Amino acid sequence: MPATGETELTGRLKAGRHGFFLEDANGVRWALKIDRSARDFLGQQITVIGHRSAKLVDVHQYTATAPDTL
């Protein structure tokens, strides 16, 4: 559960030219500031919690979520 002022997003973790991003069920892409160990979840659905500034989320927690719920 995110604390006040934090954002929780769910979507597919993908890699782009400038790092990782999350694509949600509506096709919106969110740039992520996330540690490199997240690459283990590429292509999978994850939930991230972090601080949002425009379309960038500074992630401090992420977890894999049940597949095919998007």
C-alpha positions as CSV (number, residue, x, y, z in Angstrom):
1,M,0.0,0.0,0.0
2,P,1.5,3.3,-1.0
3,A,2.1,6.0,1.6
4,T,0.7,9.5,1.1
5,G,2.2,11.2,-1.9
6,E,3.2,8.0,-3.5
7,T,2.0,6.4,-6.7
8,E,1.1,2.8,-7.3
9,L,1.1,1.6,-11.0
10,T,0.6,-1.8,-12.5
11,G,1.7,-2.8,-16.0
12,R,4.3,-4.6,-18.2
13,L,7.9,-3.8,-17.5
14,K,9.8,-3.0,-20.8
15,A,13.2,-1.7,-21.7
16,G,13.8,1.3,-24.0
17,R,16.8,3.2,-25.2
18,H,16.9,5.3,-22.1
19,G,16.1,2.7,-19.4
20,F,13.1,0.9,-18.1
21,F,9.4,1.9,-18.5
22,L,6.1,0.5,-17.5
23,E,3.2,0.2,-20.0
24,D,-0.2,0.2,-18.3
25,A,-3.4,-1.4,-19.5
26,N,-4.3,1.8,-21.4
27,G,-1.0,1.9,-23.3
28,V,0.3,4.8,-21.2
29,R,4.1,4.5,-20.8
30,W,5.7,5.6,-17.5
31,A,9.5,6.1,-17.3
32,L,10.9,4.4,-14.3
33,K,13.9,5.1,-12.1
34,I,14.5,1.6,-10.9
35,D,17.5,-0.5,-10.0
36,R,19.0,-2.8,-12.7
37,S,17.9,-6.0,-10.9
38,A,14.4,-5.2,-12.3
39,R,15.6,-6.6,-15.7
40,D,14.7,-10.1,-14.2
41,F,11.0,-9.0,-14.7
42,L,11.2,-7.7,-18.3
43,G,8.1,-8.6,-20.1
44,Q,6.2,-9.4,-17.0
45,Q,3.4,-7.6,-15.3
46,I,4.6,-5.8,-12.1
47,T,3.3,-3.3,-9.6
48,V,5.6,-0.4,-8.7
49,I,5.3,2.1,-5.8
50,G,7.3,5.3,-5.8
51,H,7.3,9.0,-6.1
52,R,6.0,10.5,-9.3
53,S,7.1,13.6,-11.1
54,A,5.3,14.1,-14.5
55,K,5.8,10.8,-16.3
56,L,8.8,9.6,-14.3
57,V,8.3,7.3,-11.3
58,D,11.2,7.0,-8.8
59,V,10.5,3.4,-7.7
60,H,11.4,2.2,-4.2
61,Q,9.3,-1.0,-4.3
62,Y,8.2,-3.4,-7.0
63,T,6.7,-6.8,-7.1
64,A,5.6,-9.2,-9.8
65,T,1.8,-9.5,-10.1
66,A,-0.5,-12.2,-11.4
67,P,-0.1,-12.7,-15.1
68,D,-2.8,-11.8,-17.6
69,T,-4.8,-9.4,-15.4
70,L,-4.3,-6.4,-17.7
